[in-house]
Amino acid sequence: MNKFSKYLIILGILCILLSITLYIKNKYQELDTGKKSKEILDIIETKINVSDKEEIKTNTEDLVLNISGYDYIGVISIPLLNIKLPIMRETDYDRLAISPCKYYGNINTNDLVLCAHDYVNQFGKISNLKENDIIIITDVLGNNYVYKVVLTEELNPTDITNMIDSPFDLTLYTCSYGALKRITVRCNRIYDYI
């Protein structure tokens, strides 16, 4: 075996070790995100069920509960996927590490767009949703808004206009494997306040 072959073998082993390290790091982040979301969800559900709503901020376009310095607009439930998660009012990388976030719009203007990581405990399985599957958004006052899935599509990461400018009442999206596309689930509201 010549010197060049030895270098290639060492390089291959280093690449494998790096891949394993990244996989473990991502799995740890996924578990940590799930734990954080569950803790926040418990707090939100407790506050929603309390009759005194003085903690709810109404001076913004959304009704919000502030928990640990972050504003939450409610909870998303996807029964088919056994998902129930808090929804943050603003989107950035740090917030996405905790829960799904509002990317655009509002529940009252029927143009709400939510994004989350493709973790299994976030939106990682939304590509499994089919037409007529149910999604429920519960606002911080405890009002439930029920949506039916209309279609699932893939958009390019730069196709922001099509993401936010659509005829659908609710859009959920996450990255595809490798982040080459955005898995996008389009829904329309069927019930208010159930």
C-alpha positions as CSV (number, residue, x, y, z in Angstrom):
1,M,0.0,0.0,0.0
2,N,1.5,3.3,-1.0
3,K,1.5,6.5,1.0
4,F,-1.4,8.1,-0.9
5,S,-3.6,5.1,-0.2
6,K,-2.9,5.4,3.5
7,Y,-3.9,9.1,3.4
8,L,-7.1,8.3,1.7
9,I,-7.9,5.6,4.3
10,I,-7.2,8.0,7.1
11,L,-9.3,10.7,5.4
12,G,-12.2,8.2,5.0
13,I,-12.0,7.3,8.6
14,L,-12.0,10.9,9.7
15,C,-15.1,11.6,7.5
16,I,-16.9,8.7,9.0
17,L,-16.1,9.9,12.5
18,L,-17.2,13.4,11.6
19,S,-20.5,12.0,10.2
20,I,-21.1,10.0,13.4
21,T,-20.3,13.1,15.6
22,L,-22.7,15.3,13.6
23,Y,-25.4,12.6,13.8
24,I,-25.1,12.4,17.6
25,K,-25.1,16.2,17.9
26,N,-28.3,16.4,15.8
27,K,-30.0,13.7,17.8
28,Y,-29.1,15.4,21.0
29,Q,-30.5,18.7,19.7
30,E,-33.7,16.9,18.7
31,L,-34.1,15.4,22.2
32,D,-33.3,18.7,23.8
33,T,-35.8,20.5,21.6
34,G,-38.5,18.0,22.5
35,K,-37.8,18.5,26.2
36,K,-38.0,22.3,26.0
37,S,-41.2,22.2,23.9
38,K,-42.8,19.8,26.4
39,E,-41.9,22.1,29.4
40,I,-43.3,25.2,27.6
41,L,-46.4,23.3,26.4
42,D,-47.2,22.3,30.0
43,I,-46.9,26.0,31.2
44,I,-49.1,27.3,28.3
45,E,-51.8,24.7,28.8
46,T,-51.9,25.5,32.5
47,K,-52.2,29.2,31.8
48,I,-54.9,28.6,29.1
49,N,-57.0,26.7,31.5
50,V,-56.8,29.3,34.2
51,S,-59.8,31.7,34.1
52,D,-57.6,34.8,34.9
53,K,-56.1,35.9,31.6
54,E,-54.3,39.0,32.8
55,E,-50.9,37.6,31.6
56,I,-52.1,37.7,28.0
57,K,-50.6,40.6,26.1
58,T,-53.1,42.3,23.7
59,N,-51.0,45.2,22.5
60,T,-49.6,43.3,19.6
61,E,-51.2,41.9,16.4
62,D,-51.3,38.5,18.2
63,L,-52.6,37.6,21.7
64,V,-49.5,36.3,23.4
65,L,-48.3,34.7,26.6
66,N,-44.7,35.5,27.6
67,I,-42.8,32.5,29.1
68,S,-39.1,32.8,30.0
69,G,-38.7,35.9,27.8
70,Y,-40.4,34.4,24.7
71,D,-43.9,35.3,23.4
72,Y,-46.2,32.3,22.5
73,I,-49.4,32.6,20.4
74,G,-50.8,29.2,21.2
75,V,-50.5,25.5,20.6
76,I,-50.5,23.3,17.4
77,S,-52.0,19.8,17.6
78,I,-51.6,17.3,14.8
79,P,-53.5,14.2,16.1
80,L,-52.5,11.9,13.2
81,L,-48.8,12.5,14.0
82,N,-49.3,12.6,17.8
83,I,-47.8,16.1,17.9
84,K,-48.7,18.9,20.3
85,L,-46.4,21.8,20.5
86,P,-46.2,25.5,21.6
87,I,-46.0,28.1,18.9
88,M,-43.7,31.1,19.3
89,R,-44.7,34.5,17.9
90,E,-41.3,35.3,16.3
91,T,-38.9,33.2,14.2
92,D,-35.2,32.9,14.5
93,Y,-32.7,30.0,14.8
94,D,-32.6,30.1,18.6
95,R,-36.4,30.1,18.9
96,L,-36.7,27.2,16.4
97,A,-34.5,25.2,18.8
98,I,-37.4,25.4,21.3
99,S,-40.6,25.1,19.3
100,P,-42.4,25.8,16.0
101,C,-42.6,29.5,15.2
102,K,-44.9,31.9,13.4
103,Y,-43.2,32.8,10.1
104,Y,-45.9,35.1,8.7
105,G,-49.5,36.1,9.0
106,N,-52.2,35.7,11.7
107,I,-54.9,33.3,12.6
108,N,-57.5,36.0,12.3
109,T,-56.4,37.1,8.8
110,N,-56.4,33.4,7.5
111,D,-52.8,33.6,6.3
112,L,-50.8,32.0,9.2
113,V,-47.5,30.3,8.2
114,L,-45.7,28.2,10.8
115,C,-42.2,26.7,10.5
116,A,-40.3,24.2,12.6
117,H,-37.3,22.0,12.4
118,D,-37.5,18.6,10.6
119,Y,-37.0,16.8,13.9
120,V,-39.3,13.9,14.6
121,N,-40.7,15.7,17.6
122,Q,-41.4,18.9,15.6
123,F,-42.4,18.9,11.9
124,G,-40.3,16.0,10.7
125,K,-43.3,13.9,9.7
126,I,-45.6,16.5,8.2
127,S,-44.9,15.0,4.7
128,N,-47.0,12.1,5.9
129,L,-50.1,14.3,6.1
130,K,-52.7,13.7,3.5
131,E,-55.8,15.5,2.2
132,N,-58.5,16.0,4.9
133,D,-56.2,15.3,7.9
134,I,-56.9,17.5,10.8
135,I,-54.7,20.2,12.4
136,I,-55.9,22.2,15.5
137,I,-54.5,25.6,16.6
138,T,-55.4,26.6,20.1
139,D,-54.8,30.3,20.9
140,V,-53.8,31.6,24.3
141,L,-57.4,32.2,25.2
142,G,-58.2,28.5,24.7
143,N,-60.1,29.0,21.4
144,N,-59.6,26.1,19.0
145,Y,-59.3,26.6,15.2
146,V,-59.7,23.4,13.2
147,Y,-58.1,23.0,9.8
148,K,-58.1,20.3,7.1
149,V,-55.1,19.5,5.0
150,V,-55.7,20.5,1.3
151,L,-52.3,19.5,-0.2
152,T,-48.7,18.9,0.5
153,E,-46.0,20.3,-1.8
154,E,-42.3,21.0,-2.0
155,L,-41.0,24.5,-2.5
156,N,-37.5,25.8,-3.1
157,P,-35.9,27.5,-0.1
158,T,-35.8,30.8,-1.9
159,D,-39.5,30.7,-2.9
160,I,-40.7,32.9,-0.1
161,T,-43.4,34.6,-2.2
162,N,-45.2,31.3,-2.8
163,M,-44.8,30.3,0.8
164,I,-46.6,33.4,2.2
165,D,-48.8,34.6,-0.7
166,S,-51.2,31.7,-1.0
167,P,-55.0,31.2,-0.8
168,F,-54.6,28.9,2.2
169,D,-55.6,29.7,5.8
170,L,-52.7,27.8,7.3
171,T,-49.3,26.7,6.0
172,L,-46.8,24.5,7.8
173,Y,-43.3,24.0,6.5
174,T,-40.0,22.4,7.3
175,C,-36.8,21.5,5.5
176,S,-36.5,18.3,3.5
177,Y,-33.7,15.9,4.2
178,G,-30.5,17.8,3.3
179,A,-32.5,21.1,3.3
180,L,-32.8,21.2,-0.5
181,K,-36.5,21.8,-0.4
182,R,-39.3,23.0,2.0
183,I,-41.9,20.4,2.7
184,T,-45.1,22.6,2.7
185,V,-48.5,21.5,4.0
186,R,-51.4,23.8,3.0
187,C,-54.6,23.8,5.0
188,N,-58.0,25.6,5.2
189,R,-60.0,26.3,8.3
190,I,-63.2,24.3,8.8
191,Y,-64.2,25.4,12.3
192,D,-63.7,28.2,14.7
193,Y,-63.9,28.0,18.5
194,I,-64.8,24.4,19.2
